[in-house]
Amino acid sequence: MSRVISAAGLFTALLWASTADAVSVTNRDDKDVKLTVIEGEAKGDHILKPSQELKEVCQKGCIIRLNDSENDEYELEGSEVVSIEEGYLYYDGPDVHAESGPGVAGQPSGPGKQ
């Protein structure tokens, strides 16, 4: 019986850890936003309506592109909770990185980076 309980506890811990380390994105704009998630060689497009949330994407880090613009690319590590406001990506938590500046998810990682 204790093996079953131990296995169930381990499974629950692994399940929680895998979802805790995934990016969640909420569209706080008043218009639809096209979100492209690039994770390694995989690429997926999503249309987020106002107030819609995309949960548990890019668990091992990825690039998030807004509205097909290579100048609006953000590199994420895989544990961030972010939102889109006025066309920009912002950290909501829990991993706010001090080097990214106040509230901003980071500098675009595309060719327009300065």
PyMOL commands that place a pseudoatom at each C-alpha (Angstrom):
pseudoatom trace, name=CA, resn=MET, resi=1, chain=A, elem=C, hetatm=0, pos=[0.000, 0.000, 0.000]
pseudoatom trace, name=CA, resn=SER, resi=2, chain=A, elem=C, hetatm=0, pos=[2.809, 2.439, 0.820]
pseudoatom trace, name=CA, resn=ARG, resi=3, chain=A, elem=C, hetatm=0, pos=[4.334, 1.855, -2.648]
pseudoatom trace, name=CA, resn=VAL, resi=4, chain=A, elem=C, hetatm=0, pos=[1.062, 2.951, -4.261]
pseudoatom trace, name=CA, resn=ILE, resi=5, chain=A, elem=C, hetatm=0, pos=[0.953, 6.081, -2.100]
pseudoatom trace, name=CA, resn=SER, resi=6, chain=A, elem=C, hetatm=0, pos=[4.618, 6.835, -2.837]
pseudoatom trace, name=CA, resn=ALA, resi=7, chain=A, elem=C, hetatm=0, pos=[4.087, 6.356, -6.580]
pseudoatom trace, name=CA, resn=ALA, resi=8, chain=A, elem=C, hetatm=0, pos=[1.003, 8.583, -6.522]
pseudoatom trace, name=CA, resn=GLY, resi=9, chain=A, elem=C, hetatm=0, pos=[2.902, 11.274, -4.615]
pseudoatom trace, name=CA, resn=LEU, resi=10, chain=A, elem=C, hetatm=0, pos=[5.819, 11.141, -7.051]
pseudoatom trace, name=CA, resn=PHE, resi=11, chain=A, elem=C, hetatm=0, pos=[3.482, 11.320, -10.046]
pseudoatom trace, name=CA, resn=THR, resi=12, chain=A, elem=C, hetatm=0, pos=[1.679, 14.328, -8.547]
pseudoatom trace, name=CA, resn=ALA, resi=13, chain=A, elem=C, hetatm=0, pos=[4.989, 16.078, -7.832]
pseudoatom trace, name=CA, resn=LEU, resi=14, chain=A, elem=C, hetatm=0, pos=[6.221, 15.492, -11.388]
pseudoatom trace, name=CA, resn=LEU, resi=15, chain=A, elem=C, hetatm=0, pos=[2.934, 16.681, -12.852]
pseudoatom trace, name=CA, resn=TRP, resi=16, chain=A, elem=C, hetatm=0, pos=[2.998, 19.846, -10.734]
pseudoatom trace, name=CA, resn=ALA, resi=17, chain=A, elem=C, hetatm=0, pos=[6.641, 20.555, -11.591]
pseudoatom trace, name=CA, resn=SER, resi=18, chain=A, elem=C, hetatm=0, pos=[6.048, 20.240, -15.319]
pseudoatom trace, name=CA, resn=THR, resi=19, chain=A, elem=C, hetatm=0, pos=[3.132, 22.685, -15.328]
pseudoatom trace, name=CA, resn=ALA, resi=20, chain=A, elem=C, hetatm=0, pos=[4.873, 25.085, -12.945]
pseudoatom trace, name=CA, resn=ASP, resi=21, chain=A, elem=C, hetatm=0, pos=[7.721, 25.477, -15.436]
pseudoatom trace, name=CA, resn=ALA, resi=22, chain=A, elem=C, hetatm=0, pos=[5.688, 26.589, -18.432]
pseudoatom trace, name=CA, resn=VAL, resi=23, chain=A, elem=C, hetatm=0, pos=[4.960, 30.007, -19.876]
pseudoatom trace, name=CA, resn=SER, resi=24, chain=A, elem=C, hetatm=0, pos=[1.455, 31.477, -19.574]
pseudoatom trace, name=CA, resn=VAL, resi=25, chain=A, elem=C, hetatm=0, pos=[0.458, 34.456, -21.740]
pseudoatom trace, name=CA, resn=THR, resi=26, chain=A, elem=C, hetatm=0, pos=[-2.616, 36.677, -21.247]
pseudoatom trace, name=CA, resn=ASN, resi=27, chain=A, elem=C, hetatm=0, pos=[-3.815, 39.205, -23.833]
pseudoatom trace, name=CA, resn=ARG, resi=28, chain=A, elem=C, hetatm=0, pos=[-4.712, 42.375, -21.894]
pseudoatom trace, name=CA, resn=ASP, resi=29, chain=A, elem=C, hetatm=0, pos=[-5.098, 44.424, -25.101]
pseudoatom trace, name=CA, resn=ASP, resi=30, chain=A, elem=C, hetatm=0, pos=[-8.495, 45.366, -26.483]
pseudoatom trace, name=CA, resn=LYS, resi=31, chain=A, elem=C, hetatm=0, pos=[-7.774, 43.676, -29.839]
pseudoatom trace, name=CA, resn=ASP, resi=32, chain=A, elem=C, hetatm=0, pos=[-6.715, 40.224, -31.078]
pseudoatom trace, name=CA, resn=VAL, resi=33, chain=A, elem=C, hetatm=0, pos=[-2.994, 39.445, -31.009]
pseudoatom trace, name=CA, resn=LYS, resi=34, chain=A, elem=C, hetatm=0, pos=[-1.228, 36.845, -33.131]
pseudoatom trace, name=CA, resn=LEU, resi=35, chain=A, elem=C, hetatm=0, pos=[1.254, 34.985, -30.970]
pseudoatom trace, name=CA, resn=THR, resi=36, chain=A, elem=C, hetatm=0, pos=[3.902, 32.747, -32.534]
pseudoatom trace, name=CA, resn=VAL, resi=37, chain=A, elem=C, hetatm=0, pos=[5.683, 30.333, -30.207]
pseudoatom trace, name=CA, resn=ILE, resi=38, chain=A, elem=C, hetatm=0, pos=[9.039, 29.085, -31.516]
pseudoatom trace, name=CA, resn=GLU, resi=39, chain=A, elem=C, hetatm=0, pos=[10.487, 26.261, -29.434]
pseudoatom trace, name=CA, resn=GLY, resi=40, chain=A, elem=C, hetatm=0, pos=[13.533, 24.705, -31.064]
pseudoatom trace, name=CA, resn=GLU, resi=41, chain=A, elem=C, hetatm=0, pos=[12.450, 23.639, -34.559]
pseudoatom trace, name=CA, resn=ALA, resi=42, chain=A, elem=C, hetatm=0, pos=[8.746, 23.642, -33.613]
pseudoatom trace, name=CA, resn=LYS, resi=43, chain=A, elem=C, hetatm=0, pos=[6.640, 26.697, -34.398]
pseudoatom trace, name=CA, resn=GLY, resi=44, chain=A, elem=C, hetatm=0, pos=[3.002, 27.290, -33.503]
pseudoatom trace, name=CA, resn=ASP, resi=45, chain=A, elem=C, hetatm=0, pos=[0.665, 30.216, -34.141]
pseudoatom trace, name=CA, resn=HIS, resi=46, chain=A, elem=C, hetatm=0, pos=[-2.136, 31.262, -31.795]
pseudoatom trace, name=CA, resn=ILE, resi=47, chain=A, elem=C, hetatm=0, pos=[-4.689, 34.070, -32.021]
pseudoatom trace, name=CA, resn=LEU, resi=48, chain=A, elem=C, hetatm=0, pos=[-5.428, 35.469, -28.567]
pseudoatom trace, name=CA, resn=LYS, resi=49, chain=A, elem=C, hetatm=0, pos=[-8.684, 37.382, -28.176]
pseudoatom trace, name=CA, resn=PRO, resi=50, chain=A, elem=C, hetatm=0, pos=[-8.858, 40.187, -25.577]
pseudoatom trace, name=CA, resn=SER, resi=51, chain=A, elem=C, hetatm=0, pos=[-8.600, 38.734, -22.033]
pseudoatom trace, name=CA, resn=GLN, resi=52, chain=A, elem=C, hetatm=0, pos=[-7.789, 35.261, -23.395]
pseudoatom trace, name=CA, resn=GLU, resi=53, chain=A, elem=C, hetatm=0, pos=[-4.985, 33.282, -21.748]
pseudoatom trace, name=CA, resn=LEU, resi=54, chain=A, elem=C, hetatm=0, pos=[-2.690, 30.720, -23.348]
pseudoatom trace, name=CA, resn=LYS, resi=55, chain=A, elem=C, hetatm=0, pos=[-1.455, 28.374, -20.621]
pseudoatom trace, name=CA, resn=GLU, resi=56, chain=A, elem=C, hetatm=0, pos=[1.450, 25.977, -20.306]
pseudoatom trace, name=CA, resn=VAL, resi=57, chain=A, elem=C, hetatm=0, pos=[3.365, 26.702, -23.492]
pseudoatom trace, name=CA, resn=CYS, resi=58, chain=A, elem=C, hetatm=0, pos=[7.117, 26.466, -24.043]
pseudoatom trace, name=CA, resn=GLN, resi=59, chain=A, elem=C, hetatm=0, pos=[8.172, 24.463, -21.010]
pseudoatom trace, name=CA, resn=LYS, resi=60, chain=A, elem=C, hetatm=0, pos=[11.896, 24.511, -21.847]
pseudoatom trace, name=CA, resn=GLY, resi=61, chain=A, elem=C, hetatm=0, pos=[12.191, 28.059, -23.118]
pseudoatom trace, name=CA, resn=CYS, resi=62, chain=A, elem=C, hetatm=0, pos=[11.188, 29.581, -26.413]
pseudoatom trace, name=CA, resn=ILE, resi=63, chain=A, elem=C, hetatm=0, pos=[10.867, 32.702, -28.487]
pseudoatom trace, name=CA, resn=ILE, resi=64, chain=A, elem=C, hetatm=0, pos=[7.518, 34.496, -28.478]
pseudoatom trace, name=CA, resn=ARG, resi=65, chain=A, elem=C, hetatm=0, pos=[6.793, 36.637, -31.540]
pseudoatom trace, name=CA, resn=LEU, resi=66, chain=A, elem=C, hetatm=0, pos=[3.940, 39.159, -31.579]
pseudoatom trace, name=CA, resn=ASN, resi=67, chain=A, elem=C, hetatm=0, pos=[1.935, 39.808, -34.766]
pseudoatom trace, name=CA, resn=ASP, resi=68, chain=A, elem=C, hetatm=0, pos=[4.512, 38.229, -37.139]
pseudoatom trace, name=CA, resn=SER, resi=69, chain=A, elem=C, hetatm=0, pos=[7.054, 40.974, -36.389]
pseudoatom trace, name=CA, resn=GLU, resi=70, chain=A, elem=C, hetatm=0, pos=[10.654, 39.802, -36.105]
pseudoatom trace, name=CA, resn=ASN, resi=71, chain=A, elem=C, hetatm=0, pos=[11.307, 43.049, -34.221]
pseudoatom trace, name=CA, resn=ASP, resi=72, chain=A, elem=C, hetatm=0, pos=[8.797, 41.981, -31.536]
pseudoatom trace, name=CA, resn=GLU, resi=73, chain=A, elem=C, hetatm=0, pos=[10.458, 38.751, -30.426]
pseudoatom trace, name=CA, resn=TYR, resi=74, chain=A, elem=C, hetatm=0, pos=[10.978, 37.888, -26.774]
pseudoatom trace, name=CA, resn=GLU, resi=75, chain=A, elem=C, hetatm=0, pos=[13.152, 35.078, -25.474]
pseudoatom trace, name=CA, resn=LEU, resi=76, chain=A, elem=C, hetatm=0, pos=[11.608, 33.312, -22.468]
pseudoatom trace, name=CA, resn=GLU, resi=77, chain=A, elem=C, hetatm=0, pos=[13.117, 30.656, -20.217]
pseudoatom trace, name=CA, resn=GLY, resi=78, chain=A, elem=C, hetatm=0, pos=[9.958, 28.621, -19.686]
pseudoatom trace, name=CA, resn=SER, resi=79, chain=A, elem=C, hetatm=0, pos=[8.722, 29.604, -16.222]
pseudoatom trace, name=CA, resn=GLU, resi=80, chain=A, elem=C, hetatm=0, pos=[7.382, 33.104, -16.845]
pseudoatom trace, name=CA, resn=VAL, resi=81, chain=A, elem=C, hetatm=0, pos=[3.855, 34.442, -16.531]
pseudoatom trace, name=CA, resn=VAL, resi=82, chain=A, elem=C, hetatm=0, pos=[3.527, 37.287, -19.028]
pseudoatom trace, name=CA, resn=SER, resi=83, chain=A, elem=C, hetatm=0, pos=[0.857, 39.520, -20.512]
pseudoatom trace, name=CA, resn=ILE, resi=84, chain=A, elem=C, hetatm=0, pos=[0.453, 41.539, -23.676]
pseudoatom trace, name=CA, resn=GLU, resi=85, chain=A, elem=C, hetatm=0, pos=[-0.456, 45.177, -23.132]
pseudoatom trace, name=CA, resn=GLU, resi=86, chain=A, elem=C, hetatm=0, pos=[-0.432, 47.922, -25.778]
pseudoatom trace, name=CA, resn=GLY, resi=87, chain=A, elem=C, hetatm=0, pos=[1.489, 45.638, -28.140]
pseudoatom trace, name=CA, resn=TYR, resi=88, chain=A, elem=C, hetatm=0, pos=[4.301, 44.801, -25.677]
pseudoatom trace, name=CA, resn=LEU, resi=89, chain=A, elem=C, hetatm=0, pos=[5.063, 41.746, -23.564]
pseudoatom trace, name=CA, resn=TYR, resi=90, chain=A, elem=C, hetatm=0, pos=[5.287, 42.324, -19.778]
pseudoatom trace, name=CA, resn=TYR, resi=91, chain=A, elem=C, hetatm=0, pos=[6.164, 40.069, -16.863]
pseudoatom trace, name=CA, resn=ASP, resi=92, chain=A, elem=C, hetatm=0, pos=[3.376, 39.363, -14.399]
pseudoatom trace, name=CA, resn=GLY, resi=93, chain=A, elem=C, hetatm=0, pos=[5.432, 36.877, -12.334]
pseudoatom trace, name=CA, resn=PRO, resi=94, chain=A, elem=C, hetatm=0, pos=[6.608, 34.717, -10.738]
pseudoatom trace, name=CA, resn=ASP, resi=95, chain=A, elem=C, hetatm=0, pos=[10.104, 35.014, -12.222]
pseudoatom trace, name=CA, resn=VAL, resi=96, chain=A, elem=C, hetatm=0, pos=[10.590, 38.748, -12.726]
pseudoatom trace, name=CA, resn=HIS, resi=97, chain=A, elem=C, hetatm=0, pos=[14.160, 39.295, -13.923]
pseudoatom trace, name=CA, resn=ALA, resi=98, chain=A, elem=C, hetatm=0, pos=[15.805, 42.482, -12.667]
pseudoatom trace, name=CA, resn=GLU, resi=99, chain=A, elem=C, hetatm=0, pos=[17.967, 42.838, -15.777]
pseudoatom trace, name=CA, resn=SER, resi=100, chain=A, elem=C, hetatm=0, pos=[14.862, 43.117, -17.984]
pseudoatom trace, name=CA, resn=GLY, resi=101, chain=A, elem=C, hetatm=0, pos=[13.857, 46.493, -16.604]
pseudoatom trace, name=CA, resn=PRO, resi=102, chain=A, elem=C, hetatm=0, pos=[10.724, 47.569, -14.746]
pseudoatom trace, name=CA, resn=GLY, resi=103, chain=A, elem=C, hetatm=0, pos=[7.905, 45.322, -15.880]
pseudoatom trace, name=CA, resn=VAL, resi=104, chain=A, elem=C, hetatm=0, pos=[9.141, 44.737, -19.420]
pseudoatom trace, name=CA, resn=ALA, resi=105, chain=A, elem=C, hetatm=0, pos=[9.660, 41.096, -20.434]
pseudoatom trace, name=CA, resn=GLY, resi=106, chain=A, elem=C, hetatm=0, pos=[12.904, 41.820, -22.189]
pseudoatom trace, name=CA, resn=GLN, resi=107, chain=A, elem=C, hetatm=0, pos=[14.418, 43.394, -25.209]
pseudoatom trace, name=CA, resn=PRO, resi=108, chain=A, elem=C, hetatm=0, pos=[13.398, 42.010, -28.571]
pseudoatom trace, name=CA, resn=SER, resi=109, chain=A, elem=C, hetatm=0, pos=[15.802, 39.289, -29.619]
pseudoatom trace, name=CA, resn=GLY, resi=110, chain=A, elem=C, hetatm=0, pos=[15.484, 39.908, -33.366]
pseudoatom trace, name=CA, resn=PRO, resi=111, chain=A, elem=C, hetatm=0, pos=[17.694, 41.856, -35.749]
pseudoatom trace, name=CA, resn=GLY, resi=112, chain=A, elem=C, hetatm=0, pos=[16.280, 45.198, -34.575]
pseudoatom trace, name=CA, resn=LYS, resi=113, chain=A, elem=C, hetatm=0, pos=[17.792, 44.720, -31.088]
pseudoatom trace, name=CA, resn=GLN, resi=114, chain=A, elem=C, hetatm=0, pos=[19.962, 47.604, -29.953]
for i in range(1, 114): cmd.bond("trace and resi %d" % i, "trace and resi %d" % (i + 1))
show_as sticks, trace
zoom trace
